[in-house]
Every structure is written in C-alpha cells, then in structure tokens.
Amino acid sequence: MWLRRSFQRTCLAFSLMLFSCISSAYAQASSNTPGPEINTDRPTVTPTPFTVPPNYMQAENGLGLTKEHAGQSFNAPQTLIRLGVLPRVELRLTTPNYFLVRGGANDLSGVTDMSVGSKIQLGPLPGKLQLAVIPGFTVPTGSKVLSSNAVDPFVQIVAGRSLSKNWTVCSAHSIFLKTVVSEPQNDLEAPTSNQGVIYQPTFAFIRKLSPKADFFTEYVGNFQKSTLSNQIVDCATLYRFRRNQQVSARLGIGLTKASPTAFVEFGYSVLLGKILR
C-alpha cells in the first residue's frame, strides 16, 4: 500500500512537472518561426490518422465536466504527449488523470491509470484513404478505486478520407482488454480477476470552417458483453490561433442509461519545437 501511494504521488508529480515544462515552453512555441502546423487527436475521441513530425513533441491537454444520471464528475489534465521518432511513427504517453465524482451513490476521487503506446501511419492508400494503427497498454498507476490493477492492452485502427475541399470523414475501431476485479463474497474467498473485451467504434465528420478553424460532429460507442452499452454523440470546434497552438471545446449527450447525461470539455494543445537541434 505504501509503495502504491508513493508511486501515485510520483506520477502526479511527473504530470505537474510535465505541465510546468509545457507552460514554460509557451514563449518558444509562440515564436513566429515557420514550422509544421499542429494536427491533434483532440478534441474528438476519434484520433487523427496522421503522426507528429519526427523530432517534434506535441502536448494535448484539457479538462472535462460531466453530468451523470446521479451526480457529476470532473477530470483533468487529460494530457496526451506525442513524440515523433520516425517518419510516420510516434510514441504516445497518456499521463495519470485526476478524477473527482460527487453527488452519486458513492463519492470518489483519485487518479487513473496511465497508458503507453505508439502510432504507425500506413497511408495514404489507394482512394486517398489515410490509415493508422495505435497499439498500446495501460499501466496500473491509478488509485485503487480507479485502477484495473493490471497491464491491459489495446489496439486502435484509424481511417480517414477527404470527401471534398472542406469535408473529411474519420473512423476508429478499437479493442480494449479491461481487467475487472470481483470482490469476494466472504473472508474465505480471494478476489478474482476477469478480463473483459470492450469494442469501441467511432465516426466523425469534420468541416473546415476556415484555414484556422474546424468543426466536428461524432458518434462514439462502447460495447461489452453482458453490459449495457455506453453511447454518446458530440460536437466540437477548434481554433488554431497560432500555427503550432490550438484551443478547443467539445460538448455531447448520452444515448443510453449507462452513458453520461451531458458533458463539456475544454482543451489546449501545443506543438513544441524540435527536441534535438
């Protein structure tokens, strides 16, 4: 228990330090030096099929407010670090996320598990189809009430295609293996762990409003055997106020009883300069 709490504190300290480093890099990122334009996975759940340029690091951050059927929740900083290591290959790190739930049957707070992965861009393919694969796994760094207490793998297949000058459609199909720990019925039984499979399809339509602004509308589903599905629809907008910086807002509603009633998220992302000069 002591070791787990120490590790959680280390992860939180790392997240704060990382956020501080990103903030301190603001002056560098705000320079007018020409460079690649930022292209983020946020604000939609559907990732982009493109990778970060080699030797560049991108930080995508945000916070979310959710109204559940009973109570509400808050989570931040939703930080995803993307590091371009090769042409069409990036490394990905999702830092521990602080989660707070109030007003429901059981109030809780803590940090979630972190995840490590990569993105491999395979497109463009015939028919102007862009394709990418995102394999990865979670690391049990979270609080007891929010952690799966296991290393859980996942894989995402992302596809995108331009329909016209201003319209693009993207879709992702993901498989997550989620470990669920069942509490013992009495003191003589030991906790049991079962690994469930979650299938997540997403579809997003993107409308370019201007050279600096885009609008999204999206469907997201989460399906698991013997469990009520979690399905949402959302819309989002983003604005690149500099070539390498972006702000975004996203709001949505749930479609099933297992989904949140409504939610809103705000984000800030920055593409930092070259890591190695």
N, C-alpha and C positions, 0 to 999 in steps of 0.2 A: 504494500500500500504506500509506504514512504517513497519507494523507488518510482512508483507510478506518478505520484503527485509531483515529485521532483522533475520527472520527465515532462509533465504537463506544463509546469512553470517554465522549463527551458524552452518548450515550443512556443508558449505565449511570449516569452522574452525575445525569441527569434523573430516572431511575427512583428512585434513592436519595433525591433531594431530594423527589420526589413522595410517597414512602413516609413521609418525615420530616414532611412537611406534614400528611399524613393522621393520623399519630400525634399531632402537636401539636394537631390539631382534636378529639382524643378528649374533652377536657373539655367542649368546646362540644357535641359530639354526645351526651354523656352527660347533658345537662340534661334536665329533666322537662318542657320546653316542648312543648305539644301540636303535632303536625305530621303529615305523611303517614307511613304505615307503609312500611318498606323492603320492596321486592319485587325479588329478584335473578335474574340469569341463572344464577348458581352455585346449587347445586353440580353440576347436570346439564349435559350437552353441549347439550341442547335449550334454547334461550333462552326466556324468557317472552315472550308477545305484547304485554306492556304496556311503556310507556316511563316514564322518570323524570319527575316533575313539573317544569314549567318553572321555571327559575332555581335548581334544585337540582342538586348533584353527588353522584354515588354512586361509591364505590371498592370494588371486589370483588377480594380478594387471596387467595392460597393457596400451598401447596407440595405437590408430588407425589413419591411414591416408587414406582418401577415395577420389577418383577422381569421381565426379559426371558428368552427361552429360553436366552440365553447372556449372563450379566451382569445388571447393574441400573443404574438411572438415577435422577437427582434433578433436579427443576426447580422454580424459584421466581423471582420472587414471583407469577407468574400474575396480574398486575394489569390489570384492565379498568376504565377510567374512563368513566363515563356522565354526560353533561351534558344536562339538559333545556333546550331552547332555545325550543320552542313547544309548545302543547298537542298531544300525540300525536307529537312529533318530538324525538329526542335525537341528540346526537353521541357517537361512541364512539372510544376510543383504547385499543389494547392495547399496553402498553409492552414493550420487549425483555425476554425471559425468559432467565435463566441456565440452561443445560442441561449436565449432567455425566453421562457414561456411563462405567462401569467394569466390567471383567471380561469384556468381549466380545472379538471378534477385533481390533477397533480401538478403544482408549480415546479419548475425545474430550471436549472441553469448550468452551463458548463461549456466545454469546448468539444468540437467534433474531431473525428479522425482526419489526418492529413492524407494526401494521395500523391503518388509519383507516377509519371508516365512519359510518353513521347507521342509526337505526331509525325507521320510519314505521309508526305504529299505524293500521290501517284499520278495525278492529272497534269496537263489536260489530256483527255482521252478522245476518241472519235466522237463527233457530235457536240464538241465544245463542253464535254462533261468533265467537271473537276471532281476528283476523288481523293479521300484521305482516310487513313486508319489511325486510331488513337488507342493503343494498348496501355494498360497501367494497373495499379493496385493501390489499395488503401493500407495505411499503417496505423495500428491501434494506439494512437497517441491521445485519444479523447477521454473525457470524463466517463466514469463507469456507466452512467445512465444514458450516454450518447454514443459510446464506442461499441463496436461489434466484438472487440477483444480478439480479433483475428486479422490476418492478412487476406483481404478479399480482392480477387482480380476482376477486371472489367475490360471490355473492348467496345469501341465505337467505330462505326462505318459512316463516314460523312460524304455526301454527294451534293454538288451544286451545279446549276446550269443557268446561263443567261438567256432569258426569253426575248428580251429586246434591249434597247439602249438604256431604259430606266427600270426594267423589271428583272428580278432574279428569283429563282426558287431553290431552296436548300432543304435537305432532309438528312436526318441521322437515325440510325438504328443501332441500339446499344443493348448489351447484355451485361448485367451486374450480378455477381455472386455475393449474396449478403448472408453473413453468419448471424443467426438468431439464437440466443442463449435462453433455454427454458428453465425457469426456477423449479427447484424440487418441491414435491408435494408434502414431504416431511423430512425430518432431520436425518433419516436413514438413506435418503436418496441423494445422489450427486447431481449437480446441474448438467444438463445435456445441451450440446451444440448441434444445430442443424443449419445447413447451407441452402438457402432458397435462391431461386433464379428470378430476377426482375428483367422484364423486356420493356425497353423504353423507345417507342417511335416518336419522332418529332418531324414537323413540317413547317417551314417558314417561307413566307413571301416577302420579298424586300423591294421597296420602292425608293428609287433615288429621287430625293426632292431637289437637291442642288449639289454642286461639287463638294460641299462640306456637310450635308445633312442627308440622313436616310430614315425611312420609316419601315417598321416590321409588323407583321401580324403572324401569329404562330399557334400551333396546336402541340401539346405535349401529353403523352400518356405513360402511365406506369402500370404494368400488368404483372401480377404474381399469382401463382396457383393458390386456390382456396382463400384468396384475399380480395376484398372489394377494390376495384381499380381506382387509381388516382389520376384524374384527367383534368387538364386546365386549358384555357385559351387566353392568350395575352396579346398585347400590342406594345410597341416600344419605339422610341425615337432616339437618335444620337446626333451629336453635332461635333465636328472636328474644328475647334476654334483655333488650333494650330495644326500644322502638318503632322506632328507627332503627339498630339494630345486630344483627348476626346472626353466629353461628358455624355451621360445617357440617362434615360428614365424609362421605366417599364411598369406596367400595371396589368393585372389579369384577374380572372374569376375562376372558381372551380366548377366542374360539371357533375361531380358525384359527391356522395356523403363523406367519402374518405378524402376529398380534396379540401383545400382551404376555401373559405368563403370568398375572400378577396385578398390581394396583396399589391404592394408597391415597392419598387426598388430604384435606387439611385446609384450611379456609378461614375468613376473617374479612372481613365486609363492613360498610360504614358509609354511611348516607345523611346527608351533611353538610347544615347549614342553608343558607338562601338565600345565593347568591353575592353578589347585589346587594340592599341593604336599601332 
